[in-house]
Amino acid sequence: MTSLLGLSCKTTQSMSRKGNCWDNAVAESFFKTIKYECNHRHNFKTYLQAYQIIGNYVNWYNNVRIHSALDYKTPTEKELELKIKNMYNVA
């Protein structure tokens, strides 16, 4: 894996202290959610079917589903809000 990372000058390996469990918490939370809310409800017959259903789920998750941790906004709405806020705070 490190040899693959070394091929790109834009890629750096992320490592924290030994035993720090927060590195992958966001990704693990998302994959837990997608497994529970999407994958366990479907019996995929083909790779293409899985790709389409999971793609539709991710689109719904980011653009339609509201999140209480994001002040009841979608991730897309919250990201846009933060970009606008940062744009005006930089100047």
C-alpha positions in Angstrom: 0.0 0.0 0.0 2.8 2.5 0.8 4.3 1.9 -2.6 1.0 2.9 -4.2 0.9 6.0 -2.1 4.4 6.9 -3.1 3.4 7.1 -6.7 1.5 10.3 -6.3 3.1 13.5 -4.9 -0.4 14.7 -3.8 -1.1 11.7 -1.5 0.1 11.5 2.0 -0.4 8.7 4.5 -2.5 9.6 7.5 -1.4 8.1 10.8 -2.0 9.1 14.4 -0.8 7.8 17.7 -1.1 4.1 18.4 -4.5 3.3 19.9 -6.2 6.4 18.6 -9.6 5.2 17.4 -10.8 8.5 16.0 -9.0 8.3 12.6 -11.7 6.4 10.8 -14.7 7.2 13.0 -16.6 9.2 10.4 -16.1 6.6 7.6 -16.9 3.7 9.9 -20.1 5.5 11.0 -21.2 6.1 7.4 -20.5 2.5 6.4 -22.4 1.2 9.4 -25.3 3.4 8.4 -25.2 2.4 4.7 -25.1 -1.3 5.7 -28.0 -1.0 8.0 -30.2 1.3 6.0 -29.4 0.1 2.4 -27.4 -3.1 2.0 -29.4 -5.3 4.4 -32.6 -4.3 2.7 -31.6 -5.5 -0.8 -30.4 -8.8 -2.3 -28.1 -7.6 -5.0 -28.1 -9.9 -8.0 -25.3 -8.1 -9.9 -22.5 -5.7 -9.3 -24.2 -3.1 -11.5 -27.5 -3.4 -9.4 -25.5 -2.9 -6.2 -23.6 0.1 -7.7 -26.9 1.8 -8.8 -28.8 1.2 -5.5 -25.8 2.2 -3.3 -25.3 5.3 -5.6 -29.0 6.3 -5.2 -28.7 5.8 -1.4 -25.6 8.0 -1.2 -27.3 10.7 -3.3 -30.3 10.6 -1.0 -28.1 10.6 2.1 -26.3 13.7 1.0 -29.0 15.7 -0.7 -32.4 14.7 0.9 -31.9 13.1 4.4 -31.7 15.7 7.1 -29.3 15.2 10.0 -29.9 16.3 13.6 -26.2 16.9 14.1 -26.2 19.3 11.2 -29.1 21.5 12.6 -31.6 19.4 10.6 -30.0 20.2 7.3 -28.7 17.8 4.6 -24.9 17.4 4.3 -25.0 19.3 1.0 -26.9 22.2 2.6 -24.5 22.4 5.6 -21.4 22.2 3.4 -22.7 25.1 1.3 -23.5 27.1 4.4 -20.0 26.6 5.8 -18.4 27.5 2.4 -20.4 30.8 2.3 -19.6 31.5 6.0 -15.9 30.9 5.4 -15.9 33.0 2.3 -17.1 36.0 4.2 -14.9 35.3 7.3 -11.7 35.2 5.2 -11.9 38.7 4.0 
